[in-house]
Amino acid sequence: MKKRDFFWGSFFIVIAVILIGNIFDLFYVGEGLFQIIITIFLIALAISNLPEMRFYGIIMPLAVALVLNQSYFGMRNNFWWILWAGFFLSAGLSLIFKPKRQKYFEKEFINADGGFESYDEFKSGDSENADFVRISTNFADRTRYLHSSNFKGGYIENNFGSVRVYFDQCALSETGANVQIDCNFGQILLYIPATMPVINNIHSTLGSVTDEFRRTEVSGPTLVLHGDVTFGNVKIIYI
C-alpha cells in the first residue's frame, strides 16, 4: 500500500467518524462543522506535500485555511493579501530550496548526453532537438515542438502562465522517457500521439489533471509523466 493512499484513507475515515459522531450526538462539533472539515482537509493537504517539499502545495492550502478562519485571528477582509503572501512565500522557497525531485531530474539531465553543452543551456531549454529538454514559463504564454529522435525526458515548469508542448514530432528512446511536470496557477497542455504509450503519475493539489485515457500498464517505450499541479490544470490531449 502506498503511503499517500494510507494517509488519505486514514483522513477520510477520521472525517467519517466526525460526521457519524455528530449525527448520533456522540459529541457535538458545532454549527461550523463544514468549515472545520474543510480546514482539516486543507491542513491534511499541506501535510501530504511535506515529504517531497512541494512548497506551493504546502503553503497555499494553509493560506486558504487561514482565510476561512480569519475571524479567529482577529482579521477581516484580508482574502487577497493572505493569498498573495502565500504565493510569494511559496515562490521564494521554491527558488531557494529546490524539491528533491527537481534536483534529481536536473542531475540526471546534466550528466546524460542530452545534447546540452552547459548547465545554462539546459536551464534555458533552447534545444528542441535535445534528448532532454527543460521548459520554464513564468507569467507568459509559450509553445514548444519537440523534434528529438531519441527523447529521454524533460522538466516542464509553469507559474502563472500557459504552456503547450507537442510530442507528435519526436520519438522516444528504447528505454522510454520520464517528464517531470510542475504547474502552479496556470495551464499546461500536452499534445501526445494516440499511439504513444503513456503512464500518468501527475498529482494535483487543489488543481486538476485531465487525461481521457489514463493508463497504468503499457508495453514498449513509454512516456511516464510525474509531478504536481497546484491551483492549475494539466491537460493531456491525444492527437
Secondary structure, 3 states (H helix, E strand, C coil): CCHHHHHHHHHHHHHHHHHHHHHCCCCCCCCCHHHHHHHHHHHHHHHHCCCCCCHHHHHHHHHHHHHHCHHHHCCCCCHHHHHHHHHHHHHHHHHHCCCHHHHHHHHHHHHCCCCCCCHHHHHHCCCCCCCEEEEEEECCEEEEECCCCCECEEEEEEECCEEEEECCCCCECCCCEEEEEEEECCEEEEEECCCCCEEECCEEECCEEEECCCCCCCCCCCEEEEEEEECCEEEEEEC
